[in-house]
Amino acid sequence: MTLQLSLDEGLFQRQTLYNEARRVVVKVGSAVLTDDQGICEAIIAQLARQLTFLKETGREVILVTSGAVAAGRRRLNKPKSPHEALKIKQALAATGQGLLMQAYEQAFARHDQPVAQILLTHTDLSNRRRYLNVRNTILTLFEFGVIPIINENDSVSAEELRFSDNDTLAALMTNMIGADMLLILTDVDSLYTGNPLEDPEARPVYTVARIDHKIEAMAGHSTSSLGTGGMGAKIRAAKMVAACGGSSFIGPGKRADILQALFSGEPVGTFFLPDMSRAINQRKHWIAYVLRPEGELVVDAGAALALAEKGKSLLPSGVLEVRGQFGMGAPVHCVDSEGGLIAAGLSNYAAADIIRILGKKTSEIAVILGHKDHDEIIHRDNLVLFGGSSAGL
């Protein structure tokens, strides 16, 4: 399949998926929500009207929003500095989050649409029980007819506990609740084949069938005043969603009727089709995209082939090297001898034990360690491949 579809074919695919989508996540960033004066209330009102429209068509809707820091900055009259300390951003977020939610509450109240605030840190999702609790809360809000409004809890998030950006958070939410579609509203019209300011031959990309390095490279061609994300982060988010069988859209968030235009079939923005050939379930999404690896296992060519093409588990005989210190059950990445990422998984053995049994047969594990809890270092049920397919899917 070609990476880009023709305009007509792409429109057909897009309209089919729009018609079928029953659960939608909409992400809006600071570049859309803010202006020189801080939070733009006209944009908030516009979002409330459009999201209410989506919900009235029978769809369940989540909004992932940025803007708390910008709102706090305006309220406290604090100019932005190039090397702002984390504690300053946290204080601004703590000040601005209430103002941001107040603006949303007032805007949605005009449409008699209740909303709920959910603030998250990465720890809330990396812990499996808390992850499921968040999911159950969102699903219950859907039953109550409420639109959840989600943001990172910037006021308490330390650097190591942060999501890299709200595009990632939106993709995680999309996959967590099994949403059909992620709509990323930004300050650029679409993804372009080249920089439209420099290349007269540059043209917009309307529909992407599959995201690979060529599509990812195009992210550098889109000029934007985006904050922590940028187009590269949005492409990565779309790729995460595609891997779980969902579709994504990136397009102009300041356009007043953008969601109505999308769902009526207008060729606007860039649409990313789902990758149904390797769609993974929610637990494997949690392993691959939510958990952060605590170490790496370098595997030989034979093991890499067995994982990628035969859907096998990782055995001690295929491990060449252990990198990092981690315990039993820890998330790890499997890489080849050149550092290429192959898979993510949960290790059945601690790093210290793997060092002792690497390169050995499974029959030797008990003799070397004095016990054998598993034949595999990573079982295929706890293994997710990157790039081509996924073991055990």
HUPEVEN-V102796 format. One record per residue. RES is the residue in three letters. PSI is psi in degrees with one decimal (NA if undefined). Layout:
RES,PSI + RES,PSI
This chain:
MET,135.2 + THR,154.0 + LEU,-37.6 + GLN,140.5 + LEU,156.4 + SER,160.9 + LEU,-46.7 + ASP,-46.1 + GLU,-41.1 + GLY,-41.9 + LEU,-38.6 + PHE,-46.8 + GLN,-44.1 + ARG,-48.4 + GLN,-37.5 + THR,-45.7 + LEU,-36.9 + TYR,-44.7 + ASN,-33.5 + GLU,-18.4 + ALA,121.2 + ARG,-18.3 + ARG,123.2 + VAL,137.2 + VAL,128.7 + VAL,126.4 + LYS,130.6 + VAL,132.4 + GLY,176.7 + SER,-31.2 + ALA,-26.5 + VAL,-41.0 + LEU,-24.0 + THR,157.1 + ASP,-164.7 + ASP,-20.3 + GLN,1.9 + GLY,-142.1 + ILE,131.0 + CYS,108.1 + GLU,-27.2 + ALA,-38.6 + ILE,-41.1 + ILE,-45.2 + ALA,-39.5 + GLN,-43.0 + LEU,-45.2 + ALA,-42.7 + ARG,-43.7 + GLN,-39.2 + LEU,-35.6 + THR,-38.9 + PHE,-46.7 + LEU,-45.3 + LYS,-36.2 + GLU,-14.0 + THR,5.2 + GLY,9.3 + ARG,152.6 + GLU,136.5 + VAL,138.2 + ILE,141.6 + LEU,124.6 + VAL,120.8 + THR,150.0 + SER,-171.4 + GLY,-9.4 + ALA,-42.9 + VAL,-43.1 + ALA,-40.7 + ALA,-41.7 + GLY,-36.3 + ARG,-41.7 + ARG,-42.7 + ARG,-37.5 + LEU,-1.2 + ASN,48.7 + LYS,110.1 + PRO,150.9 + LYS,135.7 + SER,152.7 + PRO,-26.6 + HIS,62.5 + GLU,131.1 + ALA,151.2 + LEU,-39.8 + LYS,-29.9 + ILE,-46.2 + LYS,-38.8 + GLN,-40.9 + ALA,-39.4 + LEU,-40.9 + ALA,-41.7 + ALA,-37.6 + THR,-40.7 + GLY,-22.9 + GLN,-41.6 + GLY,-38.7 + LEU,-40.6 + LEU,-46.5 + MET,-33.7 + GLN,-41.2 + ALA,-42.7 + TYR,-44.1 + GLU,-45.3 + GLN,-39.8 + ALA,-44.1 + PHE,-28.0 + ALA,-28.6 + ARG,-20.5 + HIS,11.7 + ASP,38.3 + GLN,113.0 + PRO,146.4 + VAL,161.8 + ALA,144.2 + GLN,132.8 + ILE,119.8 + LEU,131.1 + LEU,151.2 + THR,167.5 + HIS,-32.3 + THR,-32.7 + ASP,-26.8 + LEU,-27.7 + SER,-23.9 + ASN,119.8 + ARG,-41.7 + ARG,-44.2 + ARG,-36.8 + TYR,-48.1 + LEU,-33.0 + ASN,-42.3 + VAL,-45.7 + ARG,-45.2 + ASN,-36.6 + THR,-44.9 + ILE,-43.8 + LEU,-34.4 + THR,-38.4 + LEU,-38.2 + PHE,-42.5 + GLU,-32.1 + PHE,-2.1 + GLY,22.0 + VAL,143.5 + ILE,113.8 + PRO,136.5 + ILE,115.4 + ILE,138.6 + ASN,157.6 + GLU,142.0 + ASN,75.1 + ASP,-24.0 + SER,-18.5 + VAL,-7.5 + SER,115.2 + ALA,162.0 + GLU,-42.0 + GLU,-10.2 + LEU,4.3 + ARG,151.7 + PHE,149.7 + SER,-29.2 + ASP,168.1 + ASN,-15.1 + ASP,-42.9 + THR,-45.4 + LEU,-42.8 + ALA,-40.6 + ALA,-41.0 + LEU,-41.0 + MET,-42.0 + THR,-47.3 + ASN,-34.4 + MET,-45.6 + ILE,4.7 + GLY,35.9 + ALA,151.4 + ASP,-24.8 + MET,141.1 + LEU,123.5 + LEU,111.9 + ILE,112.4 + LEU,122.0 + THR,-169.7 + ASP,17.9 + VAL,153.8 + ASP,-39.8 + SER,-179.9 + LEU,140.3 + TYR,153.0 + THR,-21.5 + GLY,178.1 + ASN,111.2 + PRO,-17.6 + LEU,-17.7 + GLU,-27.4 + ASP,109.6 + PRO,-17.9 + GLU,-6.1 + ALA,138.4 + ARG,153.5 + PRO,147.5 + VAL,116.4 + TYR,-44.6 + THR,128.2 + VAL,122.9 + ALA,-34.2 + ARG,136.3 + ILE,119.2 + ASP,-169.1 + HIS,-28.1 + LYS,-42.8 + ILE,-41.9 + GLU,-36.1 + ALA,-29.0 + MET,-19.4 + ALA,-29.0 + GLY,-8.9 + HIS,-10.4 + SER,119.7 + THR,136.6 + SER,155.3 + SER,31.4 + LEU,156.8 + GLY,-109.4 + THR,-18.9 + GLY,-86.1 + GLY,168.4 + MET,-35.0 + GLY,-42.2 + ALA,-34.2 + LYS,-36.8 + ILE,-42.4 + ARG,-39.3 + ALA,-43.8 + ALA,-36.7 + LYS,-39.7 + MET,-43.5 + VAL,-42.0 + ALA,-36.8 + ALA,-21.6 + CYS,12.6 + GLY,14.1 + GLY,167.1 + SER,162.8 + SER,158.7 + PHE,139.7 + ILE,124.3 + GLY,-175.4 + PRO,109.7 + GLY,-17.5 + LYS,-7.5 + ARG,130.4 + ALA,-33.7 + ASP,32.1 + ILE,-41.9 + LEU,-39.8 + GLN,-40.1 + ALA,-42.6 + LEU,-52.5 + PHE,-8.9 + SER,0.3 + GLY,12.3 + GLU,137.4 + PRO,83.7 + VAL,146.2 + GLY,-165.5 + THR,131.1 + PHE,138.1 + PHE,121.2 + LEU,154.2 + PRO,151.6 + ASP,82.3 + MET,-13.9 + SER,-19.9 + ARG,28.6 + ALA,129.3 + ILE,157.4 + ASN,174.2 + GLN,-35.6 + ARG,-42.0 + LYS,-31.7 + HIS,-42.4 + TRP,-44.1 + ILE,-45.3 + ALA,-37.6 + TYR,-22.7 + VAL,-49.7 + LEU,141.9 + ARG,130.0 + PRO,139.0 + GLU,-5.7 + GLY,-179.2 + GLU,146.2 + LEU,119.4 + VAL,123.8 + VAL,155.7 + ASP,174.8 + ALA,-37.7 + GLY,-41.7 + ALA,-39.9 + ALA,-42.1 + LEU,-42.5 + ALA,-37.4 + LEU,-51.0 + ALA,-37.6 + GLU,-20.5 + LYS,-3.8 + GLY,33.4 + LYS,164.3 + SER,163.5 + LEU,120.4 + LEU,159.0 + PRO,-33.9 + SER,-22.1 + GLY,0.7 + VAL,129.5 + LEU,-33.7 + GLU,149.3 + VAL,130.1 + ARG,124.9 + GLY,165.8 + GLN,124.7 + PHE,159.5 + GLY,177.8 + MET,134.8 + GLY,1.0 + ALA,148.7 + PRO,134.8 + VAL,162.0 + HIS,143.3 + CYS,128.1 + VAL,158.9 + ASP,-179.3 + SER,-18.0 + GLU,5.7 + GLY,3.3 + GLY,132.5 + LEU,126.9 + ILE,-48.3 + ALA,164.7 + ALA,148.6 + GLY,175.8 + LEU,124.7 + SER,133.5 + ASN,-13.9 + TYR,151.9 + ALA,159.1 + ALA,-43.6 + ALA,-36.6 + ASP,-36.6 + ILE,-37.9 + ILE,-36.1 + ARG,-27.9 + ILE,-0.3 + LEU,140.0 + GLY,-3.0 + LYS,163.4 + LYS,155.5 + THR,-29.5 + SER,-15.9 + GLU,-8.1 + ILE,-49.5 + ALA,-37.2 + VAL,-41.6 + ILE,-45.5 + LEU,-18.8 + GLY,0.7 + HIS,161.2 + LYS,104.0 + ASP,-28.4 + HIS,149.7 + ASP,-30.1 + GLU,147.7 + ILE,-42.7 + ILE,120.9 + HIS,147.4 + ARG,-27.8 + ASP,-18.9 + ASN,25.7 + LEU,134.5 + VAL,123.4 + LEU,147.8 + PHE,148.2 + GLY,-66.7 + GLY,-64.3 + SER,-172.9 + SER,129.9 + ALA,134.0 + GLY,16.8 + LEU,NA
